Amino acid sequence: MRTAPVHHETRRHAWDSFLPSEDLVGRPNSQAEGQPSPLHPDELFSALDGSTVSVDARLWRIHVFSISDHNGARWFQLGLGVRPTHGLTFKAAVDDSVDSVLAAIRQALSSAVPAVS
C-alpha cells in the first residue's frame, strides 16, 4: 500500500504542536559581537532535508521530520535511508553549523549501524 508523501511543513508542525508555544519563537542572539548568528531551524531544515551522507561506503539520504529549539538546545528528528529505514533523534547546540550537524549524523551512523561488507 502506497501512501502520499508528507510535506515537510506538515511534519514540522505536527512535531512542534507538542512543544509549548514560547519555545517556537525566535530567541535573542546571545553570540558575541562579530560572530555569525545561529541558523534558524527552518534554514537547517532546508539545508539538511534530502541531502546525503556517506558512512562506511554506504550512502544515507536524510529526511528531516523536525528541528525544534527547546530549553536552550536544538532537537533533531530524522529518518535515514532512501525510504527512511532508520530513525535518529539527537540534541545539539543551537549555534551548531550544518557541517557540525552532518558530522554528528555521520558519527551516530558509524557507531550504530554495522558496516556493509
C-alpha positions as CSV (number, residue, x, y, z in Angstrom):
1,M,0.0,0.0,0.0
2,R,1.5,3.4,-1.0
3,T,0.9,6.5,0.9
4,A,1.2,10.0,-0.3
5,P,4.4,11.8,0.8
6,V,4.0,14.2,3.7
7,H,5.3,17.7,3.0
8,H,8.0,18.8,5.5
9,E,5.8,21.7,6.7
10,T,3.2,19.2,7.8
11,R,5.8,17.1,9.6
12,R,7.3,20.1,11.3
13,H,4.0,21.5,12.6
14,A,2.9,18.1,13.8
15,W,6.1,17.8,15.9
16,D,6.0,21.5,17.0
17,S,2.5,21.2,18.3
18,F,3.8,19.1,21.2
19,L,6.0,21.9,22.4
20,P,4.9,25.0,24.4
21,S,4.5,27.9,22.0
22,E,7.1,30.0,23.8
23,D,9.7,27.5,22.6
24,L,8.9,28.1,19.0
25,V,9.6,31.8,18.8
26,G,13.0,33.3,17.9
27,R,15.4,34.0,20.8
28,P,17.7,37.0,21.0
29,N,21.1,36.4,19.6
30,S,23.4,35.5,22.6
31,Q,26.5,35.3,20.3
32,A,29.5,37.6,20.9
33,E,29.7,40.6,18.5
34,G,31.2,39.7,15.2
35,Q,30.1,36.1,15.5
36,P,27.5,34.9,12.9
37,S,24.0,34.4,14.2
38,P,22.9,30.8,14.6
39,L,20.9,29.3,11.8
40,H,17.1,29.3,12.3
41,P,15.7,25.8,12.5
42,D,13.9,26.4,9.1
43,E,17.3,27.2,7.5
44,L,18.8,24.0,8.9
45,F,15.7,22.0,7.8
46,S,16.1,23.3,4.2
47,A,19.8,22.6,4.2
48,L,19.6,19.1,5.5
49,D,16.3,17.6,4.1
50,G,17.1,15.5,1.1
51,S,20.8,15.7,1.5
52,T,23.0,12.6,1.8
53,V,25.9,11.5,4.0
54,S,28.3,8.7,3.3
55,V,29.3,6.4,6.2
56,D,31.4,3.2,5.7
57,A,30.9,3.2,1.9
58,R,27.1,3.4,2.4
59,L,25.1,6.4,1.2
60,W,22.3,7.7,3.5
61,R,19.6,10.1,2.5
62,I,18.4,12.5,5.3
63,H,14.7,13.0,5.8
64,V,14.1,15.8,8.3
65,F,11.0,15.3,10.3
66,S,11.6,18.1,12.8
67,I,14.1,20.6,14.1
68,S,13.0,22.4,17.3
69,D,14.6,24.6,19.8
70,H,13.6,23.7,23.4
71,N,15.2,24.7,26.7
72,G,18.3,26.1,25.2
73,A,19.1,23.1,23.0
74,R,18.2,22.2,19.4
75,W,16.5,18.8,18.8
76,F,16.6,17.0,15.5
77,Q,14.3,14.2,14.5
78,L,15.4,12.5,11.3
79,G,14.7,9.5,9.1
80,L,17.7,8.0,7.3
81,G,17.7,5.9,4.1
82,V,16.2,6.0,0.7
83,R,12.9,5.2,2.3
84,P,13.6,6.1,5.9
85,T,14.5,2.8,7.5
86,H,16.4,4.2,10.5
87,G,15.3,6.9,12.8
88,L,17.6,9.3,14.7
89,T,16.7,11.8,17.4
90,F,19.5,13.9,18.9
91,K,20.3,17.1,20.7
92,A,22.8,19.7,19.5
93,A,23.8,23.2,20.4
94,V,21.6,25.9,18.9
95,D,24.6,27.5,17.3
96,D,25.9,24.3,15.6
97,S,26.5,24.8,11.8
98,V,25.2,22.5,9.1
99,D,28.7,20.9,8.9
100,S,28.6,20.2,12.7
101,V,25.2,18.6,12.4
102,L,26.3,16.4,9.4
103,A,29.3,15.3,11.4
104,A,27.0,14.3,14.3
105,I,24.8,12.3,12.0
106,R,27.8,10.5,10.5
107,Q,29.1,9.8,14.0
108,A,25.8,8.4,15.1
109,L,25.5,6.2,12.0
110,S,29.1,4.9,12.2
111,S,28.6,3.9,15.8
112,A,25.1,2.5,15.5
113,V,24.9,0.7,12.1
114,P,27.1,-2.2,11.2
115,A,29.3,-1.7,8.2
116,V,28.2,-3.4,5.0
117,S,30.7,-6.0,3.8
